[in-house]
Amino acid sequence: MHWKQGVTAVFFLAGLQEPYANKNRKMTLRKVNISILIVAVIIFLLVIHHNFLSLSDFLRRELSDPSPLGLQPIDFIPAAPQRLTEERNDKEISVVIAASDERLGGAIAAMNSIYQHTRSNVVFHIVTLNDTVDHLRMWLSSTPLKNMRYQISEFDPRVLEGKVQVDPQKADTFKPLTFARFYLPNLVPHAEKVIYVDDDVIVQDDIVELYNTALKPGHAAAFSDDCDSTSSKVAVRGAGNQYNYIGFLDYKKETIRKLAMKANTCSFNPGVFVANLTEWKLQNITKQLEKWMTLNVVEELYSKTLAGSITTPPLLIVFYKQHSSIDPMWNVRHLGSSAGKRYSPQFVKAAKLLHWNGHFKPWGRTASYAEVWEKWYVPDPTGKFNLIRRHSEAYEAK
């Protein structure tokens, strides 16, 4: 009887302990779950903190150094207009052009002629200075050109400090935007290929043909050679050294002689060219150009025979026998060399691109075939450029 009572007591006690054991296990599991939850929350907060710091650091870099050149995009490319969405070539064709305030009408006419002659997906990358941005934006947005695809970038002239020697007495003649072409990868960082054109051109054919110029392997750019160009043979005769390297570089300087470049090598015109930006970056073309600009400030390597040619010499050095050629009809130049007509009307009509390089600009009305340029000019809604044109006409008449 006592044995039975003892067994009953043991089972009774065991029965009493089982609920307490279950309760302890549940409490333990709850504590573990709470601990896991706390750890998960801590990890989550750490991840958020890390991402926030990374974002802050990224934004700080973007704001403090948006570009090593101070090239700041201030207008973004809009969606393609309806005119281009039908039967168009979807491949984006990047065209870079500089637009200074005193020549803004030229850039407007050039872009309009390109836009009206193509069904391709052309995007204009317009480089200008801070004081021109509002004028340019107004001109584009208040005229039929508002349907173009474009991006405006502001060029900071400070990037040229130590690389260009400016005569204090002629500071007004210094045009920083002429060097924008040296910084193409910064202007169009995601493009593989671009076209650069000066602001004194008119295009009379589809720009896609120029874009499709085949560049030889290892070549970062294609230019129109002066000696081989149709315009050099037709337009200007007896130009002396204007078409040779010796016309742009001082061969008396040892630094130039050490390069072993033949003085009678044909020069090329950098006012219109096609660039392979993949090769440009691989060969660090921009740094090479800056190197020769800096050396010229110290050693005066450029020739004095061609006044004002401070853009062409470094390009001639860097691309010596290392550039491809474009069809010369895509850079029919010297229309601005004189007020007289050196070309026949038939030749001008056949040209794919007309270039008024030289003293006489088409917006001054005294240049040859200024009426061709006038067809593509879009009047300035502010009227400001009309005053500039009158001043230009008076200057050319002197």
Disulfide bonds with the S-S distance in Angstrom:
Cys227-Cys266 1.77
